[in-house]
Amino acid sequence: MNIPRKVQLMGHTVNVAVIAPKEWKHKGCVGYFDPANSLIAIKRARPSQMAHVFFHELTHAILALMSHDLYEDETFVDSFGGLLAQALSSAKYDAPIRRKPHK
């Protein structure tokens, strides 16, 4: 799965930075959401791990914009983010729906 450079949430642009391990300065974590700067930062790792971290931090961002109490509930955020990562990475799609042109 590709990690996006940015996402839009409720009219806000949230930038996403993937940072090399040698430049990562946050010991004990592999990602974070900085609400003051609308930034998700992820330590570069295996693609599957980075996807999980991205969705974990995206869940924090969504809950922060919703001003929801679950924003700080790491158990909920990790479970929800992990399930979202799994759902999207395993999704199977039919052929695109083609609309008939308007006459």
Secondary structure, 3 states (H helix, E strand, C coil): CCCCCEEEECCEEEEEEEECHHHCCCCCCCEEEEHHHCEEEEECCCHHHHHHHHHHHHHHHHHHHCCCHHHHCHHHHHHHHHHHHHHHHCCCCCCCCCCCCCC
